[in-house]
Amino acid sequence: MADNRTRVLTLAKVLIAAAWADGTLTEEEKNSLKDLIFGLSTGGYQLTAQEWDLLDLYMDTSVEADERARLVADLQDAIRTPEERAYVVRALQEMATADAEPAESETQIIAEIIQSVEESPTGFMDGLNRFLGGAMNRRSAAVANAPNREVYFEDFLKNRVYYEVQKQLHQNGKKLDLSDEELRRLGLAGGLMARVAHVNREIDAHEKALMVERIMQYWQVEEETAVFVTSVAINTVDVTYDYYRMTRQFTRLTTVEERQRFLAVLFQLAASDGELAFDETEEIRLISQSLNLSHADFIAAKLTVV
């Protein structure tokens, strides 16, 4: 039986899916949607920071029909009593009238969701099996094979460059000639390099070129791949991004020797403008510590540029 935590979180995902009905979700719309979701509560329950991170994953890109069907199925399975069902219906109806002029497609999808919820008084599996029989079995098979972005939730949090690279490759129907593990390591390295490059708030053409050069040198990839990863990293990661998540993953996927060499790359990047600033040195020091490298490793890497 679903608890209040599961019910509220599942409902929030369905609300986001409905908001994506017209295929777009502007920053203003996202903020309005977050306000609406913030008001959702059952028994005083409020979403946690990690749950908001999960909802950001759904706000990141459009939710298509098959994934929306999976989310509705999850919501149906989280509802067991008439009171719970009435709460969900009321929230969705409020969502439908939140905009002065809601899109016809958005209104249509919400109406379908409300109907699905109301038709399943005892939960998704039991209720729809009674009402729909064989059609329910076919729908269950379709839902089971529907996209599930939560598979990539850990990457969304810990390896944002890898996540963005994969997303863009998928959207453009392209693939890189790299194993998944190699691409993960490359994404983490690119993210950490971008974080150091962003310390002085401005990344110039020379820094970008050096990132491309080092990625080609240390990961033995084609220039086109290195340029692509560099661009994604710079646009995805800045000094506000949690590097602890990246460094934990990078430590797990690399040897001590690889991390020692990479630390020298970070110093070369920081000093590429002819000056190694104090803030850049301190940023690399924190990254070094988080990579489980010693103070001697830090000094050795620093000496490659001073």
N, C-alpha and C positions, 0 to 999 in steps of 0.2 A: 504493500500500500504506500502510495506516495505521501511524503510529508509536506508541510507548508513550504519548506525550502525548495524542494523539487518542483512543486506546483507553480510557485511564483517565477522561478527561473525559466521553466518551460514555457509559461505564458509569455514571458518577456521575449523569448526567441520567436514565438509566433507573431507577436506585435511587430518585431523588426522585419520578419518575412513579409507581413502585410504592407509595411511602409515601403518595401522595395518593389511593390506591384507595378509601378510605372517604369521600372528599370533604372531609376536615379534616386539618390539620397544625398542631398546637399548638406554642407556642414550645419547650416541653420536647422534643417530638418532633423539631423542627427541630435542636435542639442535639444530640440523640442521633444524628440522621442525619448531622450534620456530623462527629461523632466517628467514625462508621462510614466515611464517605467519606475522612476524613483518613487512615485506615489503609490505604486503597487505594494500592497502588504496584506498578509493574512495572519491574524493573531499577533500583530506587532512586528512581524519579520521584515527585515530590510536586507538588501543584497550586500554581499561582502565585496571588498576590493578585487579579489580574485574572480568573483562572479561577474563583476563589471568588465574585467579583462576578457572573459569569455564572450560576453555580449558584444564587445568591441570587435571580436573576430567575425561576428555575423554582420556588423555594420560596415565592415571593411569592403566587401564586394557583394554584388547582387545575389539574392536568394531566388533561384529559379523554381519552376513548378514541382519538379520531382523532389528537391530538397524540402520545399515547403510542405509537400505531402508527408514526408517523414516527420517533420516537426509537429504537424497536426496530429499524426498518429501518436507521437509521444505525449502530446497534451491530452488526448482522449484517454490514454492509459493512466494519466495522473489524476483523473477525475473519478470519484467514486460515489458521491452523494449529490442529491438535488441542490443542496446549498452550495457545494463547490462548483457545480455546473452553472448555477445562477450567477455566481461571482465572476466566472470566466466570460459568460455571455454579456454581462453588464460592462465589463472592462473593454471587450471588443466593440460593443456598440458605442461606447464613449470614444474609442479610437476612430470609428468610422465618421464621427461628426466633429472631430477635433479641428479639422481644417474648414475654412469658410466654403471652399469649393473643392471637395475631394474628387480625385480622378475617378472616372467611371469604373476603370479596371480595379482600383483599390477597393471601392465599395462592393464590387462584385465578389472579389476574393474574400473579403471579410464576411460577407453574407454566406458564402460557402463554408467558411470555417465555423461560423455560428451554427449553421445547420448540422454540420458534422458532429459538433460537440453535443448538441441537443439530442441527436439520434443515438447517443451512446451512454445511457444512464448508468450502466454498470462497468464502464471501462471499455477501452478500445477493442480488445480481443473478443470478450464475451458478447458485448452489445452488438458490434457489427457482424459477427458471425451469425447471430440470431436474425438480424435484419437483412443481410446481404448474401448469406450462404456462400456459394461458389465464387461470387464476385469479390467477396472479402478475401478469400484465399489468394486470388490473383493480385489484388491490391497489396496484400501483405508481402508477396514476392517482389512486387515493384518497389515497395518502400524499403525492403531489405537491401536492394541493390542501388538505392538512391545515394547521391553524393552526401558525404558527412564531413564537413570541414573541421569538426572537432578532432578528427584524426591528426590534424596539423596544429592543434592548439599549443602543444609544447614548443613547436618550431616558431609559432607566432610570438610566443613569449621570450624564448631563449635564443633563437637564431633568426631574427627578423629578415636579414639579408637573404638567407636561404629561402625563407618563406616567400619573399617578394620575387626572387629570381624564378622560383618554381611557378608562381602565379602568372608572371609575365610570359614565361615559356608556354604555359598551358593556354593562355589567352591567344597567343600568336601561332599556336600549333607547331612549336619548335622544340628541339631537344639539344642538349649539349653532350659532347663525347666525353662524359665523365661519369664515374660511378657515383651512386648516391652519397657514399661516405666522403668521397673526394669533394663533391659539391658542398656538402655540409661544412667540411673543414675550410674550404675556400670562402664560404659565406661568413663564417665566424672570423676568419682572418681579415676579410674585407671590412666587416663591421668594426673590428677593433682599430684597424688603420683609419677608418673614417672618423671614429671617435677622437683619436689623437689629432687628426687633421683639422677637426672642428674646434679644437681648444682655443685657437686665436680668432674664432668666429668667421673666418674667411678662408676658403680653399681656392688657391690660384691654379692656373694651368700647369705650372711646374709640379705642384704637389700631386695633381691628378695624373700627370705623366709618370711621376715616380711610382705611384701606386700601381699603375698599369704595368710598368717595367718590372717591379718586384713580384707582382702576381704571376707574370709570365715566367720569371726566373725561378721562383721557388715552387710553383705549382705546375710548371711545364705545360701551359695551356696556350692556345692561339691568341694572337693580339685581339681579335674580335671578342673572344670570351672575356679576356681581361678587361677590356674597355666596358663591356656590358656589366660585369660584376662591380667594377669600380663605380660606374654611374649609379647603379642600384644602391650600393653601400652609402655613397655620399648623400643620396636623396632619402635614405631610410633611417640612418643612424646619425645622431648628433650627441652633444655632451650631456643631454638630458636622459639618454637611453641607459638602462641599467646594465652596465658592463659586467656585473657579477654573474649574471645569467650566461653571457657569452663566454666568459673566461672559464666557468665551470665546465661548459660543454667542450671548449677548446682543449682544456687540460685532459679531459677524458679521451679525446680523439687523437692526441699527439704525444710524442715522446719528449723527454726532457731536452734532448738535443735539438729537436725541432723548435721547441719553445724558446730555447736560448738564441737560436738563429733568428727567430721571428722578433725577439726583443730588439735585436740590433736593427732590424728593418724599421721598427717603430721609431727608434732614435734617428735613423737616416731620414725618415719622413719628417720628423719634427724639426730637424736641422736643415731641411732642403732649401729654406729661404736664407741660409747663411748665418742663422742665429738659433741657438737652443735656449728657448725661453724657460724661465723658472716654472711657469704653469704647465708647460708641456712636459718638463722633466718630472714634476710631481704626478702628473696623470700617468706617465709610463711607470713610475714607481708603484702606484696603486695597482696597475694592471699586472706588473711583475709579481707583486705579492699574491695577487689573486690567482696567478698562474702557477703558484707553488714554486717559484724560483727564488734562489737565495740572494742575499745582498751582494755577494761576490759576482753572481750572474748579472745583476743589475749594473754594477760598476764596469764589468767587462764589456757589456753591450754599449754603455755610455762612452767608453774609451774609443769606440770605433768611429766616433764623430768629433771628439774634442782632443 
